Amino acid sequence: MKHDPITSGKRKPVNLSLDTGVVAAAREAGINLSQVSEAALRKAAKEERDRRWREENREWAESVNRWVEENGLPLERYRLF
């Protein structure tokens, strides 16, 4: 199983305000509000963490790409493909 750095394994009760129609439809469909909310928040947090990483490391990535364009891959002559 892949490690999820966001997951702690602990639970904390929180209050959410949700549209009553959405809640009614979810309950009618047998959807677990906590599980779906947690999954959506996990996905949103990961996407934001990844976006920030890309933003914070953009200059570094661009400089590495420029270096490779100018010099080629360091061990390219040993590649078998």
PDB file of N, CA, C and O in Angstrom:
ATOM      1  N   MET A   1       0.841  -1.182   0.000  1.00  0.00           N
ATOM      2  CA  MET A   1       0.000   0.000   0.000  1.00  0.00           C
ATOM      3  C   MET A   1       0.885   1.245   0.000  1.00  0.00           C
ATOM      4  O   MET A   1       1.879   1.308   0.724  1.00  0.00           O
ATOM      5  N   LYS A   2       0.526   2.211  -0.799  1.00  0.00           N
ATOM      6  CA  LYS A   2       1.286   3.448  -0.933  1.00  0.00           C
ATOM      7  C   LYS A   2       1.023   4.357   0.272  1.00  0.00           C
ATOM      8  O   LYS A   2      -0.115   4.507   0.717  1.00  0.00           O
ATOM      9  N   HIS A   3       2.089   4.952   0.782  1.00  0.00           N
ATOM     10  CA  HIS A   3       1.966   5.852   1.923  1.00  0.00           C
ATOM     11  C   HIS A   3       1.320   7.166   1.498  1.00  0.00           C
ATOM     12  O   HIS A   3       1.715   7.753   0.490  1.00  0.00           O
ATOM     13  N   ASP A   4       0.343   7.626   2.248  1.00  0.00           N
ATOM     14  CA  ASP A   4      -0.321   8.897   1.992  1.00  0.00           C
ATOM     15  C   ASP A   4       0.131   9.878   3.066  1.00  0.00           C
ATOM     16  O   ASP A   4      -0.285   9.748   4.218  1.00  0.00           O
ATOM     17  N   PRO A   5       0.977  10.865   2.724  1.00  0.00           N
ATOM     18  CA  PRO A   5       1.504  11.779   3.739  1.00  0.00           C
ATOM     19  C   PRO A   5       0.444  12.675   4.362  1.00  0.00           C
ATOM     20  O   PRO A   5       0.694  13.285   5.402  1.00  0.00           O
ATOM     21  N   ILE A   6      -0.723  12.767   3.758  1.00  0.00           N
ATOM     22  CA  ILE A   6      -1.789  13.608   4.310  1.00  0.00           C
ATOM     23  C   ILE A   6      -2.546  12.872   5.407  1.00  0.00           C
ATOM     24  O   ILE A   6      -3.003  13.494   6.366  1.00  0.00           O
ATOM     25  N   THR A   7      -2.683  11.569   5.279  1.00  0.00           N
ATOM     26  CA  THR A   7      -3.491  10.775   6.194  1.00  0.00           C
ATOM     27  C   THR A   7      -2.786  10.557   7.520  1.00  0.00           C
ATOM     28  O   THR A   7      -1.614  10.181   7.552  1.00  0.00           O
ATOM     29  N   SER A   8      -3.501  10.794   8.620  1.00  0.00           N
ATOM     30  CA  SER A   8      -2.946  10.570   9.951  1.00  0.00           C
ATOM     31  C   SER A   8      -3.494   9.294  10.581  1.00  0.00           C
ATOM     32  O   SER A   8      -2.879   8.732  11.487  1.00  0.00           O
ATOM     33  N   GLY A   9      -4.642   8.841  10.104  1.00  0.00           N
ATOM     34  CA  GLY A   9      -5.280   7.669  10.695  1.00  0.00           C
ATOM     35  C   GLY A   9      -6.184   8.026  11.870  1.00  0.00           C
ATOM     36  O   GLY A   9      -6.907   7.166  12.373  1.00  0.00           O
ATOM     37  N   LYS A  10      -6.154   9.267  12.307  1.00  0.00           N
ATOM     38  CA  LYS A  10      -6.995   9.721  13.421  1.00  0.00           C
ATOM     39  C   LYS A  10      -8.208  10.446  12.854  1.00  0.00           C
ATOM     40  O   LYS A  10      -8.183  10.906  11.712  1.00  0.00           O
ATOM     41  N   ARG A  11      -9.244  10.547  13.631  1.00  0.00           N
ATOM     42  CA  ARG A  11     -10.466  11.241  13.208  1.00  0.00           C
ATOM     43  C   ARG A  11     -10.717  12.435  14.124  1.00  0.00           C
ATOM     44  O   ARG A  11     -10.441  12.386  15.323  1.00  0.00           O
ATOM     45  N   LYS A  12     -11.245  13.507  13.538  1.00  0.00           N
ATOM     46  CA  LYS A  12     -11.602  14.707  14.285  1.00  0.00           C
ATOM     47  C   LYS A  12     -12.986  15.136  13.834  1.00  0.00           C
ATOM     48  O   LYS A  12     -13.207  15.336  12.640  1.00  0.00           O
ATOM     49  N   PRO A  13     -13.915  15.280  14.754  1.00  0.00           N
ATOM     50  CA  PRO A  13     -15.239  15.758  14.358  1.00  0.00           C
ATOM     51  C   PRO A  13     -15.162  17.236  13.972  1.00  0.00           C
ATOM     52  O   PRO A  13     -14.522  18.034  14.656  1.00  0.00           O
ATOM     53  N   VAL A  14     -15.821  17.586  12.872  1.00  0.00           N
ATOM     54  CA  VAL A  14     -15.867  18.972  12.404  1.00  0.00           C
ATOM     55  C   VAL A  14     -17.299  19.309  11.993  1.00  0.00           C
ATOM     56  O   VAL A  14     -18.112  18.421  11.735  1.00  0.00           O
ATOM     57  N   ASN A  15     -17.581  20.576  11.940  1.00  0.00           N
ATOM     58  CA  ASN A  15     -18.890  21.031  11.476  1.00  0.00           C
ATOM     59  C   ASN A  15     -18.752  21.540  10.059  1.00  0.00           C
ATOM     60  O   ASN A  15     -17.858  22.335   9.769  1.00  0.00           O
ATOM     61  N   LEU A  16     -19.624  21.094   9.174  1.00  0.00           N
ATOM     62  CA  LEU A  16     -19.664  21.556   7.793  1.00  0.00           C
ATOM     63  C   LEU A  16     -21.054  22.080   7.490  1.00  0.00           C
ATOM     64  O   LEU A  16     -22.046  21.573   8.015  1.00  0.00           O
ATOM     65  N   SER A  17     -21.125  23.080   6.657  1.00  0.00           N
ATOM     66  CA  SER A  17     -22.411  23.558   6.163  1.00  0.00           C
ATOM     67  C   SER A  17     -22.535  23.095   4.719  1.00  0.00           C
ATOM     68  O   SER A  17     -21.746  23.479   3.855  1.00  0.00           O
ATOM     69  N   LEU A  18     -23.542  22.263   4.476  1.00  0.00           N
ATOM     70  CA  LEU A  18     -23.754  21.710   3.147  1.00  0.00           C
ATOM     71  C   LEU A  18     -25.180  22.014   2.705  1.00  0.00           C
ATOM     72  O   LEU A  18     -26.089  22.123   3.529  1.00  0.00           O
ATOM     73  N   ASP A  19     -25.359  22.145   1.421  1.00  0.00           N
ATOM     74  CA  ASP A  19     -26.679  22.361   0.854  1.00  0.00           C
ATOM     75  C   ASP A  19     -27.582  21.196   1.242  1.00  0.00           C
ATOM     76  O   ASP A  19     -27.204  20.034   1.097  1.00  0.00           O
ATOM     77  N   THR A  20     -28.760  21.508   1.727  1.00  0.00           N
ATOM     78  CA  THR A  20     -29.673  20.458   2.210  1.00  0.00           C
ATOM     79  C   THR A  20     -30.079  19.492   1.099  1.00  0.00           C
ATOM     80  O   THR A  20     -30.270  18.301   1.347  1.00  0.00           O
ATOM     81  N   GLY A  21     -30.210  19.999  -0.115  1.00  0.00           N
ATOM     82  CA  GLY A  21     -30.561  19.119  -1.233  1.00  0.00           C
ATOM     83  C   GLY A  21     -29.455  18.130  -1.533  1.00  0.00           C
ATOM     84  O   GLY A  21     -29.721  16.969  -1.844  1.00  0.00           O
ATOM     85  N   VAL A  22     -28.214  18.584  -1.439  1.00  0.00           N
ATOM     86  CA  VAL A  22     -27.063  17.704  -1.672  1.00  0.00           C
ATOM     87  C   VAL A  22     -27.013  16.625  -0.598  1.00  0.00           C
ATOM     88  O   VAL A  22     -26.778  15.453  -0.893  1.00  0.00           O
ATOM     89  N   VAL A  23     -27.233  17.027   0.640  1.00  0.00           N
ATOM     90  CA  VAL A  23     -27.211  16.060   1.747  1.00  0.00           C
ATOM     91  C   VAL A  23     -28.328  15.032   1.574  1.00  0.00           C
ATOM     92  O   VAL A  23     -28.102  13.833   1.738  1.00  0.00           O
ATOM     93  N   ALA A  24     -29.521  15.496   1.247  1.00  0.00           N
ATOM     94  CA  ALA A  24     -30.656  14.574   1.070  1.00  0.00           C
ATOM     95  C   ALA A  24     -30.390  13.595  -0.070  1.00  0.00           C
ATOM     96  O   ALA A  24     -30.648  12.399   0.069  1.00  0.00           O
ATOM     97  N   ALA A  25     -29.878  14.090  -1.190  1.00  0.00           N
ATOM     98  CA  ALA A  25     -29.600  13.218  -2.336  1.00  0.00           C
ATOM     99  C   ALA A  25     -28.513  12.203  -1.984  1.00  0.00           C
ATOM    100  O   ALA A  25     -28.613  11.034  -2.355  1.00  0.00           O
ATOM    101  N   ALA A  26     -27.487  12.641  -1.278  1.00  0.00           N
ATOM    102  CA  ALA A  26     -26.413  11.730  -0.895  1.00  0.00           C
ATOM    103  C   ALA A  26     -26.928  10.650   0.042  1.00  0.00           C
ATOM    104  O   ALA A  26     -26.612   9.472  -0.131  1.00  0.00           O
ATOM    105  N   ARG A  27     -27.709  11.040   1.024  1.00  0.00           N
ATOM    106  CA  ARG A  27     -28.252  10.045   1.974  1.00  0.00           C
ATOM    107  C   ARG A  27     -29.180   9.073   1.265  1.00  0.00           C
ATOM    108  O   ARG A  27     -29.162   7.874   1.542  1.00  0.00           O
ATOM    109  N   GLU A  28     -29.996   9.594   0.344  1.00  0.00           N
ATOM    110  CA  GLU A  28     -30.912   8.727  -0.412  1.00  0.00           C
ATOM    111  C   GLU A  28     -30.132   7.709  -1.239  1.00  0.00           C
ATOM    112  O   GLU A  28     -30.570   6.574  -1.425  1.00  0.00           O
ATOM    113  N   ALA A  29     -28.977   8.130  -1.729  1.00  0.00           N
ATOM    114  CA  ALA A  29     -28.142   7.243  -2.542  1.00  0.00           C
ATOM    115  C   ALA A  29     -27.263   6.341  -1.685  1.00  0.00           C
ATOM    116  O   ALA A  29     -26.537   5.498  -2.212  1.00  0.00           O
ATOM    117  N   GLY A  30     -27.325   6.513  -0.377  1.00  0.00           N
ATOM    118  CA  GLY A  30     -26.511   5.676   0.510  1.00  0.00           C
ATOM    119  C   GLY A  30     -25.047   6.074   0.545  1.00  0.00           C
ATOM    120  O   GLY A  30     -24.185   5.248   0.845  1.00  0.00           O
ATOM    121  N   ILE A  31     -24.762   7.324   0.244  1.00  0.00           N
ATOM    122  CA  ILE A  31     -23.382   7.813   0.214  1.00  0.00           C
ATOM    123  C   ILE A  31     -22.961   8.239   1.616  1.00  0.00           C
ATOM    124  O   ILE A  31     -23.696   8.942   2.309  1.00  0.00           O
ATOM    125  N   ASN A  32     -21.785   7.810   2.019  1.00  0.00           N
ATOM    126  CA  ASN A  32     -21.226   8.187   3.309  1.00  0.00           C
ATOM    127  C   ASN A  32     -20.615   9.583   3.176  1.00  0.00           C
ATOM    128  O   ASN A  32     -19.585   9.757   2.524  1.00  0.00           O
ATOM    129  N   LEU A  33     -21.252  10.570   3.796  1.00  0.00           N
ATOM    130  CA  LEU A  33     -20.810  11.959   3.674  1.00  0.00           C
ATOM    131  C   LEU A  33     -19.381  12.154   4.178  1.00  0.00           C
ATOM    132  O   LEU A  33     -18.603  12.885   3.566  1.00  0.00           O
ATOM    133  N   SER A  34     -19.040  11.520   5.266  1.00  0.00           N
ATOM    134  CA  SER A  34     -17.695  11.677   5.830  1.00  0.00           C
ATOM    135  C   SER A  34     -16.630  11.139   4.877  1.00  0.00           C
ATOM    136  O   SER A  34     -15.618  11.797   4.634  1.00  0.00           O
ATOM    137  N   GLN A  35     -16.861   9.949   4.343  1.00  0.00           N
ATOM    138  CA  GLN A  35     -15.873   9.351   3.439  1.00  0.00           C
ATOM    139  C   GLN A  35     -15.698  10.159   2.164  1.00  0.00           C
ATOM    140  O   GLN A  35     -14.571  10.387   1.722  1.00  0.00           O
ATOM    141  N   VAL A  36     -16.805  10.594   1.569  1.00  0.00           N
ATOM    142  CA  VAL A  36     -16.731  11.361   0.329  1.00  0.00           C
ATOM    143  C   VAL A  36     -16.097  12.723   0.584  1.00  0.00           C
ATOM    144  O   VAL A  36     -15.278  13.184  -0.211  1.00  0.00           O
ATOM    145  N   SER A  37     -16.469  13.369   1.684  1.00  0.00           N
ATOM    146  CA  SER A  37     -15.877  14.673   2.019  1.00  0.00           C
ATOM    147  C   SER A  37     -14.383  14.539   2.252  1.00  0.00           C
ATOM    148  O   SER A  37     -13.599  15.352   1.762  1.00  0.00           O
ATOM    149  N   GLU A  38     -13.986  13.518   2.997  1.00  0.00           N
ATOM    150  CA  GLU A  38     -12.571  13.297   3.277  1.00  0.00           C
ATOM    151  C   GLU A  38     -11.784  13.039   1.994  1.00  0.00           C
ATOM    152  O   GLU A  38     -10.687  13.570   1.817  1.00  0.00           O
ATOM    153  N   ALA A  39     -12.340  12.233   1.109  1.00  0.00           N
ATOM    154  CA  ALA A  39     -11.658  11.936  -0.160  1.00  0.00           C
ATOM    155  C   ALA A  39     -11.514  13.201  -1.004  1.00  0.00           C
ATOM    156  O   ALA A  39     -10.464  13.432  -1.603  1.00  0.00           O
ATOM    157  N   ALA A  40     -12.564  14.018  -1.053  1.00  0.00           N
ATOM    158  CA  ALA A  40     -12.511  15.254  -1.840  1.00  0.00           C
ATOM    159  C   ALA A  40     -11.505  16.228  -1.236  1.00  0.00           C
ATOM    160  O   ALA A  40     -10.758  16.873  -1.972  1.00  0.00           O
ATOM    161  N   LEU A  41     -11.472  16.346   0.081  1.00  0.00           N
ATOM    162  CA  LEU A  41     -10.514  17.234   0.737  1.00  0.00           C
ATOM    163  C   LEU A  41      -9.084  16.734   0.561  1.00  0.00           C
ATOM    164  O   LEU A  41      -8.165  17.529   0.368  1.00  0.00           O
ATOM    165  N   ARG A  42      -8.895  15.409   0.630  1.00  0.00           N
ATOM    166  CA  ARG A  42      -7.559  14.835   0.412  1.00  0.00           C
ATOM    167  C   ARG A  42      -7.071  15.173  -0.997  1.00  0.00           C
ATOM    168  O   ARG A  42      -5.923  15.577  -1.185  1.00  0.00           O
ATOM    169  N   LYS A  43      -7.952  15.004  -1.983  1.00  0.00           N
ATOM    170  CA  LYS A  43      -7.597  15.295  -3.377  1.00  0.00           C
ATOM    171  C   LYS A  43      -7.280  16.780  -3.552  1.00  0.00           C
ATOM    172  O   LYS A  43      -6.286  17.129  -4.189  1.00  0.00           O
ATOM    173  N   ALA A  44      -8.116  17.653  -2.993  1.00  0.00           N
ATOM    174  CA  ALA A  44      -7.902  19.099  -3.121  1.00  0.00           C
ATOM    175  C   ALA A  44      -6.598  19.514  -2.440  1.00  0.00           C
ATOM    176  O   ALA A  44      -5.859  20.342  -2.973  1.00  0.00           O
ATOM    177  N   ALA A  45      -6.312  18.945  -1.268  1.00  0.00           N
ATOM    178  CA  ALA A  45      -5.083  19.284  -0.553  1.00  0.00           C
ATOM    179  C   ALA A  45      -3.859  18.819  -1.336  1.00  0.00           C
ATOM    180  O   ALA A  45      -2.863  19.537  -1.417  1.00  0.00           O
ATOM    181  N   LYS A  46      -3.929  17.631  -1.908  1.00  0.00           N
ATOM    182  CA  LYS A  46      -2.802  17.113  -2.700  1.00  0.00           C
ATOM    183  C   LYS A  46      -2.576  17.970  -3.938  1.00  0.00           C
ATOM    184  O   LYS A  46      -1.436  18.299  -4.267  1.00  0.00           O
ATOM    185  N   GLU A  47      -3.653  18.332  -4.624  1.00  0.00           N
ATOM    186  CA  GLU A  47      -3.523  19.160  -5.818  1.00  0.00           C
ATOM    187  C   GLU A  47      -2.905  20.515  -5.473  1.00  0.00           C
ATOM    188  O   GLU A  47      -2.051  21.011  -6.208  1.00  0.00           O
ATOM    189  N   GLU A  48      -3.331  21.111  -4.364  1.00  0.00           N
ATOM    190  CA  GLU A  48      -2.778  22.406  -3.966  1.00  0.00           C
ATOM    191  C   GLU A  48      -1.318  22.270  -3.541  1.00  0.00           C
ATOM    192  O   GLU A  48      -0.494  23.124  -3.869  1.00  0.00           O
ATOM    193  N   ARG A  49      -0.995  21.203  -2.814  1.00  0.00           N
ATOM    194  CA  ARG A  49       0.406  20.957  -2.417  1.00  0.00           C
ATOM    195  C   ARG A  49       1.285  20.778  -3.656  1.00  0.00           C
ATOM    196  O   ARG A  49       2.389  21.319  -3.717  1.00  0.00           O
ATOM    197  N   ASP A  50       0.799  20.024  -4.638  1.00  0.00           N
ATOM    198  CA  ASP A  50       1.551  19.815  -5.878  1.00  0.00           C
ATOM    199  C   ASP A  50       1.703  21.117  -6.665  1.00  0.00           C
ATOM    200  O   ASP A  50       2.769  21.392  -7.216  1.00  0.00           O
ATOM    201  N   ARG A  51       0.627  21.922  -6.715  1.00  0.00           N
ATOM    202  CA  ARG A  51       0.692  23.198  -7.426  1.00  0.00           C
ATOM    203  C   ARG A  51       1.729  24.119  -6.788  1.00  0.00           C
ATOM    204  O   ARG A  51       2.514  24.763  -7.484  1.00  0.00           O
ATOM    205  N   ARG A  52       1.722  24.174  -5.459  1.00  0.00           N
ATOM    206  CA  ARG A  52       2.705  25.016  -4.754  1.00  0.00           C
ATOM    207  C   ARG A  52       4.132  24.524  -4.987  1.00  0.00           C
ATOM    208  O   ARG A  52       5.046  25.328  -5.169  1.00  0.00           O
ATOM    209  N   TRP A  53       4.324  23.191  -4.983  1.00  0.00           N
ATOM    210  CA  TRP A  53       5.665  22.641  -5.219  1.00  0.00           C
ATOM    211  C   TRP A  53       6.156  23.054  -6.604  1.00  0.00           C
ATOM    212  O   TRP A  53       7.293  23.497  -6.769  1.00  0.00           O
ATOM    213  N   ARG A  54       5.268  22.898  -7.606  1.00  0.00           N
ATOM    214  CA  ARG A  54       5.652  23.281  -8.966  1.00  0.00           C
ATOM    215  C   ARG A  54       6.001  24.766  -9.039  1.00  0.00           C
ATOM    216  O   ARG A  54       6.977  25.147  -9.685  1.00  0.00           O
ATOM    217  N   GLU A  55       5.208  25.598  -8.380  1.00  0.00           N
ATOM    218  CA  GLU A  55       5.458  27.036  -8.383  1.00  0.00           C
ATOM    219  C   GLU A  55       6.787  27.362  -7.682  1.00  0.00           C
ATOM    220  O   GLU A  55       7.592  28.142  -8.190  1.00  0.00           O
ATOM    221  N   GLU A  56       6.998  26.758  -6.517  1.00  0.00           N
ATOM    222  CA  GLU A  56       8.217  27.027  -5.746  1.00  0.00           C
ATOM    223  C   GLU A  56       9.471  26.498  -6.431  1.00  0.00           C
ATOM    224  O   GLU A  56      10.559  27.033  -6.221  1.00  0.00           O
ATOM    225  N   ASN A  57       9.337  25.463  -7.242  1.00  0.00           N
ATOM    226  CA  ASN A  57      10.486  24.836  -7.882  1.00  0.00           C
ATOM    227  C   ASN A  57      10.560  25.079  -9.384  1.00  0.00           C
ATOM    228  O   ASN A  57      11.357  24.448 -10.078  1.00  0.00           O
ATOM    229  N   ARG A  58       9.725  25.999  -9.895  1.00  0.00           N
ATOM    230  CA  ARG A  58       9.671  26.271 -11.321  1.00  0.00           C
ATOM    231  C   ARG A  58      11.028  26.705 -11.868  1.00  0.00           C
ATOM    232  O   ARG A  58      11.468  26.186 -12.894  1.00  0.00           O
ATOM    233  N   GLU A  59      11.697  27.643 -11.205  1.00  0.00           N
ATOM    234  CA  GLU A  59      12.988  28.133 -11.695  1.00  0.00           C
ATOM    235  C   GLU A  59      14.022  27.010 -11.742  1.00  0.00           C
ATOM    236  O   GLU A  59      14.790  26.906 -12.699  1.00  0.00           O
ATOM    237  N   TRP A  60      14.039  26.184 -10.721  1.00  0.00           N
ATOM    238  CA  TRP A  60      14.985  25.061 -10.681  1.00  0.00           C
ATOM    239  C   TRP A  60      14.718  24.107 -11.851  1.00  0.00           C
ATOM    240  O   TRP A  60      15.643  23.704 -12.555  1.00  0.00           O
ATOM    241  N   ALA A  61      13.440  23.751 -12.052  1.00  0.00           N
ATOM    242  CA  ALA A  61      13.093  22.817 -13.138  1.00  0.00           C
ATOM    243  C   ALA A  61      13.458  23.404 -14.494  1.00  0.00           C
ATOM    244  O   ALA A  61      13.975  22.699 -15.361  1.00  0.00           O
ATOM    245  N   GLU A  62      13.190  24.688 -14.676  1.00  0.00           N
ATOM    246  CA  GLU A  62      13.538  25.329 -15.945  1.00  0.00           C
ATOM    247  C   GLU A  62      15.048  25.334 -16.162  1.00  0.00           C
ATOM    248  O   GLU A  62      15.515  25.137 -17.283  1.00  0.00           O
ATOM    249  N   SER A  63      15.810  25.559 -15.095  1.00  0.00           N
ATOM    250  CA  SER A  63      17.274  25.580 -15.246  1.00  0.00           C
ATOM    251  C   SER A  63      17.805  24.181 -15.573  1.00  0.00           C
ATOM    252  O   SER A  63      18.733  24.047 -16.370  1.00  0.00           O
ATOM    253  N   VAL A  64      17.236  23.154 -14.974  1.00  0.00           N
ATOM    254  CA  VAL A  64      17.646  21.778 -15.284  1.00  0.00           C
ATOM    255  C   VAL A  64      17.311  21.459 -16.738  1.00  0.00           C
ATOM    256  O   VAL A  64      18.128  20.884 -17.456  1.00  0.00           O
ATOM    257  N   ASN A  65      16.115  21.831 -17.165  1.00  0.00           N
ATOM    258  CA  ASN A  65      15.717  21.588 -18.561  1.00  0.00           C
ATOM    259  C   ASN A  65      16.633  22.316 -19.539  1.00  0.00           C
ATOM    260  O   ASN A  65      17.015  21.760 -20.569  1.00  0.00           O
ATOM    261  N   ARG A  66      16.987  23.568 -19.213  1.00  0.00           N
ATOM    262  CA  ARG A  66      17.911  24.314 -20.091  1.00  0.00           C
ATOM    263  C   ARG A  66      19.264  23.616 -20.162  1.00  0.00           C
ATOM    264  O   ARG A  66      19.851  23.495 -21.237  1.00  0.00           O
ATOM    265  N   TRP A  67      19.758  23.156 -19.011  1.00  0.00           N
ATOM    266  CA  TRP A  67      21.060  22.483 -18.971  1.00  0.00           C
ATOM    267  C   TRP A  67      21.037  21.228 -19.843  1.00  0.00           C
ATOM    268  O   TRP A  67      21.972  20.979 -20.604  1.00  0.00           O
ATOM    269  N   VAL A  68      19.965  20.438 -19.728  1.00  0.00           N
ATOM    270  CA  VAL A  68      19.848  19.210 -20.524  1.00  0.00           C
ATOM    271  C   VAL A  68      19.752  19.554 -22.005  1.00  0.00           C
ATOM    272  O   VAL A  68      20.351  18.868 -22.834  1.00  0.00           O
ATOM    273  N   GLU A  69      19.015  20.595 -22.350  1.00  0.00           N
ATOM    274  CA  GLU A  69      18.917  21.005 -23.757  1.00  0.00           C
ATOM    275  C   GLU A  69      20.289  21.394 -24.308  1.00  0.00           C
ATOM    276  O   GLU A  69      20.616  21.077 -25.451  1.00  0.00           O
ATOM    277  N   GLU A  70      21.082  22.073 -23.499  1.00  0.00           N
ATOM    278  CA  GLU A  70      22.398  22.534 -23.938  1.00  0.00           C
ATOM    279  C   GLU A  70      23.451  21.431 -23.917  1.00  0.00           C
ATOM    280  O   GLU A  70      24.343  21.408 -24.764  1.00  0.00           O
ATOM    281  N   ASN A  71      23.351  20.513 -22.948  1.00  0.00           N
ATOM    282  CA  ASN A  71      24.407  19.534 -22.725  1.00  0.00           C
ATOM    283  C   ASN A  71      24.001  18.081 -22.982  1.00  0.00           C
ATOM    284  O   ASN A  71      24.861  17.202 -23.053  1.00  0.00           O
ATOM    285  N   GLY A  72      22.719  17.829 -23.120  1.00  0.00           N
ATOM    286  CA  GLY A  72      22.239  16.455 -23.265  1.00  0.00           C
ATOM    287  C   GLY A  72      22.163  15.767 -21.906  1.00  0.00           C
ATOM    288  O   GLY A  72      22.567  16.325 -20.886  1.00  0.00           O
ATOM    289  N   LEU A  73      21.643  14.559 -21.915  1.00  0.00           N
ATOM    290  CA  LEU A  73      21.554  13.797 -20.670  1.00  0.00           C
ATOM    291  C   LEU A  73      22.939  13.316 -20.267  1.00  0.00           C
ATOM    292  O   LEU A  73      23.696  12.856 -21.122  1.00  0.00           O
ATOM    293  N   PRO A  74      23.293  13.408 -18.980  1.00  0.00           N
ATOM    294  CA  PRO A  74      24.642  13.070 -18.539  1.00  0.00           C
ATOM    295  C   PRO A  74      25.103  11.654 -18.901  1.00  0.00           C
ATOM    296  O   PRO A  74      26.267  11.474 -19.258  1.00  0.00           O
ATOM    297  N   LEU A  75      24.250  10.668 -18.823  1.00  0.00           N
ATOM    298  CA  LEU A  75      24.642   9.274 -19.088  1.00  0.00           C
ATOM    299  C   LEU A  75      23.967   8.724 -20.344  1.00  0.00           C
ATOM    300  O   LEU A  75      23.751   7.518 -20.463  1.00  0.00           O
ATOM    301  N   GLU A  76      23.641   9.604 -21.265  1.00  0.00           N
ATOM    302  CA  GLU A  76      22.887   9.208 -22.455  1.00  0.00           C
ATOM    303  C   GLU A  76      23.578   8.106 -23.261  1.00  0.00           C
ATOM    304  O   GLU A  76      22.903   7.251 -23.834  1.00  0.00           O
ATOM    305  N   ARG A  77      24.881   8.114 -23.312  1.00  0.00           N
ATOM    306  CA  ARG A  77      25.594   7.111 -24.132  1.00  0.00           C
ATOM    307  C   ARG A  77      25.423   5.686 -23.588  1.00  0.00           C
ATOM    308  O   ARG A  77      25.689   4.716 -24.298  1.00  0.00           O
ATOM    309  N   TYR A  78      24.985   5.560 -22.341  1.00  0.00           N
ATOM    310  CA  TYR A  78      24.784   4.235 -21.747  1.00  0.00           C
ATOM    311  C   TYR A  78      23.332   3.748 -21.848  1.00  0.00           C
ATOM    312  O   TYR A  78      23.022   2.632 -21.432  1.00  0.00           O
ATOM    313  N   ARG A  79      22.451   4.581 -22.398  1.00  0.00           N
ATOM    314  CA  ARG A  79      21.042   4.196 -22.509  1.00  0.00           C
ATOM    315  C   ARG A  79      20.902   3.059 -23.497  1.00  0.00           C
ATOM    316  O   ARG A  79      21.588   3.022 -24.519  1.00  0.00           O
ATOM    317  N   LEU A  80      20.009   2.128 -23.188  1.00  0.00           N
ATOM    318  CA  LEU A  80      19.750   0.991 -24.056  1.00  0.00           C
ATOM    319  C   LEU A  80      18.485   1.171 -24.894  1.00  0.00           C
ATOM    320  O   LEU A  80      18.092   0.265 -25.628  1.00  0.00           O
ATOM    321  N   PHE A  81      17.854   2.326 -24.788  1.00  0.00           N
ATOM    322  CA  PHE A  81      16.622   2.577 -25.553  1.00  0.00           C
ATOM    323  C   PHE A  81      16.712   3.899 -26.266  1.00  0.00           C
ATOM    324  O   PHE A  81      15.776   4.290 -26.963  1.00  0.00           O
TER     325      PHE A  81
END
